[in-house]
Amino acid sequence: MLVTAAALAARLWWAFDLLSHFRLQYLVVATALGILARAVRAYPAVLACILVALVHGWAVRDLWLGAAPVPSGGVPLRVATANVLDPNPTPERVLDFVRGSGADLLVLVDAHDERWRPVLAAVGELYPYRAPDDWREGGPVLLFSREPVLAAAVVPPGPAPRPFLVARLATAAGTALVVGVHPTSPSPRGAVGTRVRDLELGRIAVAIEGLAGPVIVAGDLNASPWSPRFRDLLAVTGLRDAGRGQGWVGTWPAWFWPALVPIDHVLVGGPVAVADLRRGPFVGSDHYPLVADLRLYGGGAGGRGSTAP
């Protein structure tokens, strides 16, 4: 019950925010403890576990019940994203994933080291359009596309340490805005990492707030759907989480399945529908990739987002 109270008060303290990510795990544990309490006839504990289970069950309900209908027509676009983990011992698995994904649009984050260059070169051969211009050297966020990239820019980090990538794509449904992101990881040892992540999420929101037409945000946001900062991002921008109605698609930590939480995301805005979202295979990273099947329905990306290229 104390952990539940902390998760509900996530906006008040960075440590509580970290506890907000494991809502399904709390539901499972509360259910198991409730069954155990019932077996030993500890009825006050049974009632407490029921209350906790209801709170977290309500929080995760949209993972199964929140899917929006997919209108007929539209232009299909498959989007894949992966935090590949720079020290990944098996970068060739990332290439295998990309080849098997059939993605039209690919966002890779955290491929910095020189040993990624052969993999990135091979990925680049699969896609005629890439960003940024120095993508062969690796970087914090890389974009590969089968659709023409009309313009792309790496938004400087400013007071925050991590930039993000903004690109305009020409699709059969019109111009779409794509944003590749990887905010700073919150730290369980202090408040600084969480504050920096919140700052970076705010900068991403400013970049796309008010834009019309199809918008796609993909990458590792280092925030689950239950973080108040994640909800703020959706509220300010009007973005929708592609994970709604798709079930439990936990992506991190790949090395410990019971603790999996969805912190990698595909977010959509404007005339975009989500047909499917699924977890990709293990690629040697501490994150699983994501693959989303989207449908775009027309319109051009435009508006007052000052950092869009």
Buried (B, 14 or more C-beta within 10 A) or exposed (E): EEBBEBBBBBEEEBBBBBBBBBBBBBBBBBBEBBEEBBEEEBEEBBEBBBBBBEBBBEBBEBBEEBBEEBEEEBBEBBBBBBBBBBEBEEBEBBBEBBEEBEBBBBBBBBBBEEEBBEBBEBBBEBBEBBBBEEBEBBBBBBBBBBBEBBEBBBBEBEEBEBBBBBBBBBBEBBBBBBBBBBBBBBBEEEEEBBBBBBBBBBBBBBBBBEBBBBBBBBBBBBBBBBBBBBBBBBEBBEBBBBBBBBEEBBBBBBEEEEEBBBBBBBBBBBBBBBBEBEBBEBBBBBBBBBBBBBBBBBBBBBBEBEBBB
